[in-house]
Amino acid sequence: MAHRRALAATALAANFRACSGAKIADVTNTQLSALTSSTSYVTISVGGNDAGFADVLTTCAQPAWLSNCTAAVDRAQAYIRNTLPGALTTLYGQIRSRAPQAKVTVVGYTRIFNGTDCNALTWFSSTEMSRLNATADLINSTTSARAGAAGFSFANPTSRFVGHAVCGSPERQRPYAAADRTIRPEVVRAPDLTTPQARAAAARAGVDLSSRASIDAADRRYAAREAAAFLAR
C-alpha cells in the first residue's frame, strides 16, 4: 500500500517485472518488452543468478567433508570476472536502445553474512562466509563499472543491509505471472545428509552421521584444511 501511495503522489505508473531466479537471458526474453521510448525510469538487478549464487550457497552450506566450497566460489568469481562484464554490456545497450530517455539505476547485491553461522542445518565456515561476501563485493564492483560505462547510475545496498545478514539481530506484485512463470526460481537447498553421496562421503571422512558432534568435528577439520589450501595459493 505504501508503494502504491508513493506512486500516486508522484504521478508515476510502475511496470514491475522483477522476479526471483531471473538471469540475463530471462531479462532479455521476458522483461525488456516492458520498456518503450516513453519509459522515464528503469531499475534493474541481475547477474548473481548467472554466476550461480544459489548453487554456490547450496554447496558451501554443506559440511566441508561433503562439498568443495573453494571450487564453487572460484567458478563464480571466474564467471564474474571473465564473462559477466560482456553480458552486462550487451544487456545495458539493449536497455538504452529501448528506453533512450530513461534514467537507469542498476542495483547491486548485499553481503549476506556477518561472520556467524547460527543455523543448525548449515556448515558455513568463517573463510567460506568471508569469500562469499567478497564475491558479492566483486559482482558489485563489476556491475558498477559496466553501469558507469553505459551512463547508468549504480546503487550499492551493502551498507544499508548491515544488521540484516544471516544470523543478524533482525533476520509482490506479479501482473505478468504468465511470462514470469517461465523463469525457474533459483533455490538454496538445506544440506541433506541422508543421500547415498553424503553417506559415502561420511564413510570416507570417518563421520558418524548419527552424531552431530562427529559431523561438526569433521567439518571443522576439513574446513581448516580448505582454508589453509586457499591461503597458500
C-alpha positions in Angstrom: 0.0 0.0 0.0 2.8 2.4 0.8 4.4 1.7 -2.5 1.1 2.5 -4.3 0.6 5.7 -2.4 4.2 6.8 -3.2 3.5 6.2 -6.9 0.2 8.1 -6.8 1.9 11.0 -5.0 4.5 11.3 -7.8 2.0 10.5 -10.6 4.2 7.6 -11.7 2.9 4.3 -13.1 5.1 1.3 -12.3 5.6 -1.7 -14.5 7.1 -4.2 -12.0 8.8 -7.1 -13.8 11.3 -8.3 -11.3 11.1 -12.0 -10.2 13.2 -14.5 -8.3 15.6 -16.5 -10.3 15.9 -14.4 -13.4 19.1 -14.5 -15.4 20.3 -12.1 -18.0 18.7 -14.2 -20.7 15.3 -14.1 -18.9 15.5 -10.3 -18.7 16.2 -10.1 -22.4 13.5 -12.6 -23.4 10.6 -11.7 -21.0 11.2 -8.3 -19.4 12.8 -5.9 -21.9 9.5 -5.7 -23.7 8.2 -3.6 -20.9 10.5 -0.7 -22.0 9.5 1.9 -24.5 10.7 5.3 -25.7 8.4 6.9 -23.2 9.9 5.0 -20.2 11.3 7.5 -17.7 12.9 5.3 -15.0 14.4 1.8 -15.0 15.8 -0.1 -12.1 17.5 -3.5 -12.6 19.4 -6.0 -10.6 20.8 -9.0 -12.4 23.9 -11.1 -12.6 24.0 -13.1 -9.4 22.0 -16.0 -10.7 24.1 -16.1 -13.9 27.1 -16.5 -11.6 25.4 -19.4 -9.8 24.9 -17.8 -6.4 22.2 -20.3 -5.3 24.3 -23.3 -6.3 27.4 -21.8 -4.6 25.5 -21.2 -1.4 24.0 -24.7 -1.5 27.5 -26.2 -1.9 29.1 -24.1 0.8 26.2 -24.8 3.3 27.2 -28.5 3.3 29.9 -29.9 5.7 33.3 -29.4 4.2 33.9 -33.1 4.0 30.9 -33.4 1.7 31.5 -30.4 -0.7 34.1 -28.2 -2.3 33.2 -24.6 -1.5 36.5 -23.3 -2.7 36.0 -24.6 -6.2 32.4 -23.4 -6.3 33.4 -19.9 -5.3 36.3 -19.9 -7.7 34.0 -20.8 -10.6 31.6 -18.0 -9.7 34.3 -15.4 -9.4 35.8 -16.5 -12.7 32.4 -16.0 -14.4 32.0 -12.6 -12.8 35.5 -11.5 -13.9 35.6 -13.0 -17.4 32.0 -13.4 -18.7 29.6 -11.2 -16.8 31.1 -7.9 -18.0 30.4 -8.6 -21.6 26.9 -9.9 -20.9 26.0 -6.8 -18.9 27.4 -4.5 -21.6 25.1 -6.2 -24.1 22.1 -6.0 -21.8 22.6 -2.4 -20.8 22.9 -1.5 -24.5 19.6 -3.1 -25.2 18.0 -1.2 -22.3 19.3 2.1 -23.6 18.1 1.3 -27.1 14.6 0.5 -25.9 14.4 3.3 -23.4 16.7 6.1 -24.7 15.4 8.8 -22.4 15.2 6.8 -19.2 17.2 7.3 -16.1 18.5 3.8 -15.4 19.7 2.7 -11.9 21.5 -0.6 -11.5 21.1 -2.1 -8.1 23.9 -4.3 -6.6 23.9 -7.2 -4.2 24.2 -7.4 -0.4 26.7 -9.2 1.8 24.6 -11.9 3.3 26.9 -13.0 6.2 28.1 -11.1 9.3 30.7 -13.7 10.3 28.4 -16.0 12.2 26.5 -19.1 11.1 23.9 -19.8 13.8 21.7 -22.2 11.7 21.7 -25.7 13.0 21.3 -27.1 9.4 24.2 -25.3 7.6 28.0 -25.5 7.9 29.4 -22.2 6.6 33.0 -21.7 7.9 34.4 -18.2 8.6 36.6 -18.5 5.5 33.6 -19.5 3.4 31.5 -16.7 4.6 34.3 -14.2 4.0 34.8 -15.4 0.5 31.1 -15.3 -0.2 30.9 -11.8 1.0 33.9 -10.9 -1.2 32.1 -12.5 -4.2 29.2 -10.1 -3.5 31.6 -7.2 -3.5 33.2 -8.5 -6.7 29.9 -8.6 -8.5 29.1 -5.1 -7.2 32.4 -3.6 -8.5 31.9 -5.4 -11.9 28.3 -4.3 -12.2 29.2 -0.7 -11.1 31.9 -0.5 -13.8 29.6 -1.7 -16.6 26.8 0.5 -15.4 29.0 3.6 -15.4 30.3 2.8 -18.8 26.7 2.7 -20.1 25.9 6.0 -18.4 23.7 4.4 -15.8 23.7 5.0 -12.0 24.7 2.3 -9.5 23.1 1.8 -6.1 25.1 -0.3 -3.7 23.0 -1.8 -0.9 25.9 -3.1 1.2 25.9 -0.5 3.9 22.1 -0.4 4.2 22.0 -4.2 4.7 24.2 -4.1 7.8 22.3 -5.8 10.6 20.1 -7.9 8.3 22.6 -10.6 7.3 22.2 -14.3 8.1 22.1 -14.6 11.9 21.9 -10.8 12.3 19.7 -9.4 15.0 16.6 -8.8 12.9 16.5 -11.6 10.5 4.7 -8.6 -4.9 3.1 -7.9 -7.4 3.0 -10.2 -10.4 0.7 -8.9 -13.1 3.0 -10.7 -15.6 2.7 -14.0 -13.9 2.3 -16.0 -17.2 5.6 -14.7 -18.6 7.4 -14.9 -15.3 6.4 -18.5 -14.7 8.7 -19.5 -17.5 11.6 -18.4 -15.3 12.7 -21.2 -12.9 13.4 -19.8 -9.4 16.9 -20.5 -8.0 16.7 -22.4 -4.7 19.2 -22.7 -2.0 18.7 -26.1 -0.5 19.5 -27.2 3.0 22.1 -30.0 3.2 20.7 -33.5 3.0 23.0 -35.9 4.9 20.8 -38.9 4.1 21.7 -39.3 0.4 24.0 -42.1 -0.9 26.5 -39.4 -1.8 26.5 -38.0 1.7 26.8 -41.4 3.3 29.7 -42.3 1.1 31.5 -39.1 1.9 30.9 -39.6 5.6 32.4 -43.1 5.4 35.5 -41.7 3.7 35.8 -39.0 6.3 35.2 -41.2 9.2 32.0 -39.4 10.2 29.3 -40.9 12.3 26.1 -39.5 10.8 24.1 -40.3 13.9 26.3 -37.9 15.9 26.1 -34.2 15.4 29.4 -33.8 17.3 31.1 -36.2 14.8 29.7 -34.3 11.8 30.7 -30.9 13.2 34.2 -32.1 14.3 34.9 -33.4 10.8 33.6 -30.2 9.2 36.0 -28.1 11.3 38.9 -30.3 10.3 38.1 -30.2 6.6 37.2 -26.5 6.6 40.5 -25.7 8.2 42.4 -27.7 5.5 40.4 -25.9 2.8 41.1 -22.5 4.3 44.8 -23.3 4.6 44.9 -24.5 1.0 43.2 -21.3 -0.2 45.6 -19.1 1.7 48.6 -21.0 0.3 47.6 -20.4 -3.3 
